[in-house]
Amino acid sequence: MSTPEIDDDDCSQPQPLRRKPTQRRSTRRVERMLDACAALLDEIGYEALSTTRIAERAGVAIGSVYQFFPDKRAITQELTRRNVEQFVSRVGRRFMEEDYRGWWEAVDAIIDEYVDMHRTVPGFKSLHFGDAVDLNLLDVDIDNNAVIAGRLRGLLLKEYGLADSDELDIGVLVAVEAGDAVLKLAFRRDPKGSPELIDAAKQMVRGYLSRQLRHLSPPGDS
């Protein structure tokens, strides 16, 4: 007997994985579900997305989907988390592999990674962190951009020895919100991202943080 389709918009709070995959085969199956979700989001959008379609695209039984996820929202939540982890990991790797004169050049690298993932990673462009299907996909208490800001702030604190403060906390959060808005505009204007607007996003974020972090700003930016 086939498992009945669940109302995918039933839940008012983000739902975690029903259970974590413990075997390699189960992990690969979950990854196929997330890959299928990403591809379908880009092709048909969230409204038309369903667990049945995800199962068909992933080549798994619908019962396998419900073993791990209660609904499409939970799958989208897990995909968003995977995107965030990949984004932060890629930024961290660039910080290790490349030499920057200071945080202002690191900011450009962060934006470059966002732009590259938007262009190349399936599902990434459909799950803008600031206005995804749900602003609280990543955490029930704070919105997605605040989660992203916290992770990037941690990288900047670790790599550049910035003093932790409320000023830094607010500065990075505003920079993430503002940069996200302009970058979304860049991709609305041009599917590959308007170079002029991407450059404007970099200038805006650097200028704002330079004023907020005046004592750690590059020469001539304060």
CORJODA-V707054 format. One record per backbone hydrogen bond with DSSP energy under -0.5 kcal/mol. CO is the residue of the C=O (numbers start at 1). NH is the residue of the N-H. Records with the same first field share a line. If there is no record, write none. Layout:
CO->NH  NH
This chain:
6->8
7->10
8->73
23->27
24->28
25->29
26->30
27->31
28->32
29->33
30->34
31->35
32->36
33->37
34->38
35->39
36->40
37->41
38->42
39->43
40->44  45
41->45
45->49
46->49
50->54
51->55
52->56
53->57
54->58
55->59  60
61->64  65
62->66
63->67
64->68
65->68  69
68->18
71->75
72->76
73->77
74->78
75->79
76->80
77->81
78->82
79->83
80->84
81->85
82->86
83->87
84->88
85->89
86->90
87->91
88->92
89->93
90->94
91->95
92->96
93->97
94->98
98->100
102->105  106
103->107
104->108
105->109
106->110
107->111
108->112
109->113
110->114
111->115
112->116
113->117
114->118
115->119
116->120
117->121
120->122
121->124  125
123->127
124->127
128->131
134->137
135->144
143->146  147
144->148
145->149
146->150
147->151
148->152
149->153
150->154
151->155
152->156
153->157
154->158
155->159
156->160  162
157->161
165->169
166->170
167->171
168->172
169->173
170->174
171->175
172->176
173->177
174->178
175->179
176->180
177->181
178->182
179->183
180->184
181->185
182->186
183->187
184->188
185->189
186->190  194
190->193
194->198
195->199
196->200
197->201
198->202
199->203
200->204
201->205
202->206
203->207
204->208
205->209
206->210
207->211
208->212
209->213
211->214
213->216
214->217
218->221  222
